[in-house]
Amino acid sequence: MWELYVYSFVAGVLGANGVPHFIKGVTGHKHQTPFGKGSSAVVNVVWGWVNFVVAGGFLYEADVHRHLIRAFGMVAIGAL
């Protein structure tokens, strides 16, 4: 059960972190990534996409369909 809480929380953090990087990259703006300050738009799109994919992997491993309300709550807290 602890995996549900931890994995859902991490998925929320990564999913929320991917949004600004992906949006900045798609709109063609530079944004800071772990690879450097003012990373290019392409790097930001890829970094945002990687965040989304890893968040999806965590949600898959968390087995959220068994405890959907708890998982949603932890994702929301992680995104906050």
C-alpha positions in Angstrom: 0.0 0.0 0.0 2.9 2.4 0.7 3.9 2.1 -3.0 0.5 3.6 -4.0 1.2 6.7 -1.9 4.8 7.2 -2.9 4.4 6.4 -6.6 1.3 8.5 -7.0 3.0 11.4 -5.2 6.1 11.2 -7.4 3.9 10.9 -10.5 2.1 14.1 -9.5 5.4 15.9 -9.0 6.8 14.8 -12.3 3.6 15.4 -14.2 3.3 18.9 -12.9 7.0 19.6 -13.6 6.6 18.4 -17.2 3.9 20.9 -18.0 5.9 24.2 -18.0 8.8 22.6 -19.9 6.6 21.1 -22.6 4.6 24.3 -23.0 7.7 26.5 -23.2 9.3 24.1 -25.7 6.2 23.8 -27.9 5.9 27.6 -28.0 9.6 28.0 -29.0 10.8 29.6 -25.8 13.9 28.8 -23.8 13.5 27.6 -20.2 15.8 26.2 -17.6 16.2 22.5 -17.4 18.7 20.3 -15.4 20.9 20.4 -18.5 21.5 24.2 -18.2 20.1 27.6 -17.9 18.2 28.7 -21.0 17.9 25.3 -22.6 16.6 25.3 -26.2 13.0 24.6 -27.1 13.7 21.1 -28.3 15.4 20.2 -25.0 12.4 21.5 -23.1 9.9 19.5 -25.2 12.0 16.3 -24.7 12.4 17.0 -21.0 8.7 17.6 -20.5 7.9 14.5 -22.5 10.3 12.4 -20.4 8.6 13.8 -17.2 5.2 12.7 -18.6 6.4 9.2 -19.5 8.1 8.6 -16.2 5.0 9.9 -14.3 2.9 7.5 -16.4 5.3 4.6 -15.5 4.9 5.5 -11.8 1.2 5.5 -12.1 1.2 2.1 -13.8 3.4 0.6 -11.1 1.3 2.2 -8.4 -1.7 0.0 -9.4 -4.0 3.0 -9.1 -7.2 1.2 -10.4 -7.5 -0.6 -7.1 -7.5 2.6 -4.9 -8.4 5.3 -7.4 -9.5 8.0 -4.9 -6.4 7.7 -2.7 -4.1 7.7 -5.8 -5.9 10.8 -7.2 -5.4 12.5 -3.8 -1.7 11.8 -3.8 -1.2 12.9 -7.4 -3.0 16.1 -6.6 -0.8 16.7 -3.5 2.3 15.9 -5.5 1.3 18.3 -8.3 0.6 21.0 -5.7 
